[in-house]
Amino acid sequence: MKRILIVEDVEFNRDLLIQLLEDSYAILTAADGAEAIVLAERDPPDLIIMDLSLPGVDGWEATRRIKANAALRHIPIIALSSHAMRGDAERARQCGCDDYLSKPLDEDLLFEKLTQFLGEGPKP
């Protein structure tokens, strides 16, 4: 089973993602960027869903640090953010995110992205 690290500080949003994904993927969670970096280094996931607005080490910086690590840079990172201003998706890609989804979450688009990066769809 592919493993996804969900990095989200808002418990409601984190729980929603877990409910959507837990039947098809093994889920790891982090509430901030610093914890995400530690988890990724200790037990690298197959993909990371990264909120960008996090306390402490934000998602922008956590992404830069993960992508700067030669052992982790291959892990796809999908930014998930309420940042929906012009240029935010491009800025997320510039800091190392492989893709970008805005909130509120489009579940179909999320599953499309997961299939694109993980090469398999959710299990029925």
N, C-alpha and C positions, 0 to 999 in steps of 0.2 A: 504494500500500500504506500503510495506517495505521501510525503510529509510536507505540510504547509505550516509555516510560522506566521501567525497573525499578530501584528503589532498595532495595538489600538488601546488608547487610554480610557475611552468611554465604555463602561461595562455593558451597557445596552447594545452598542454597536458590535462589541467583541462577541457577546452572546449570540447576536443575530448571525454573524459570520460562522460561528461554531455550529449553530443549528443547521445552517445551509450546507456545510461541508463535512461534518463529522461522519456521515454515513459512507462517504466515498474516499476520505483522506484521513490520515493520522494528523492530529492538530496539536501544535505547540502554541503557546500564547506568551506575549510580553506586553506590559503596560507602558513601557517607555523605550526610547532608543538604546540606552545603555544596557538594559536587560536583553534587548534584541541582539545586540552585538555579542554579548556573552553566550547566549543560547546558540546563535549561529556558529560561533567558534567551537563550542563544546560538542554540538550535535547537529551538523549542517543539514538544514531542510532541503527539500527539492525545489521549493519556491517560497518567497516571502511576500505577504500582503502588508504594505507599510503605510500606516497613517502618517501624514507629514507634520501635523500639528500635535506634538507630544510634549509633555513636561520634561525638563532637564535636557537631555540630548534629544533634539527633535528628529523627525524622520528624514529630513534633508541631510543632516550630519551623519546619522546612523547609516544611511545609504552610502554616503561618500566613504565612510570607514569600512563598511563591508566590501564595497567594490575595490577599495585600495588593498585589501588582503588577497594575495595571490591564491590562497586556498579556498576563498569564498566567492571570488568575483564572477564565477560561472553561474551562481545561483540567480535565477530571474527574480527581479523585484518589481511588483506591481504597486504603484502608488495609489492609495485610496484616500481621497481628500475632499474636504468641502471647499478647498481652493479651486474656484472655477473661473477665475479671471483670465482674460486673454494673456497667453504666455505662460501660465502656470504649468501646463502639460509639458511644454518645451523646457521650462526650468527644471522640472522633475527629471526629464530625460538627461539634461546636462549634468545633474548631480549623480546620475548613474541608474536611475530607474529604467527598467526595460519597457514599461508601459504605464498607463495612467487611467484611472477610473475616478469619476467624481461622485460625491454623495449628493442626493440620496442614491444608494446603490441600485444599479440595474442588474438584477440577478442573472438574466439571460446573457448579458454582456460579460459578466464575471465568469460564468461557466465557459463561454467562448474563449476568453483569455486563458483560463486554466487548461483547456484542451489544447490551445495553441502552444503553450509553454511546457506542458507536461505530457503531451502526446496521447492523452486519454481523456474520455469524458467521465462524468460522475456515474457511479454504479446505480442501477435502478433499485 
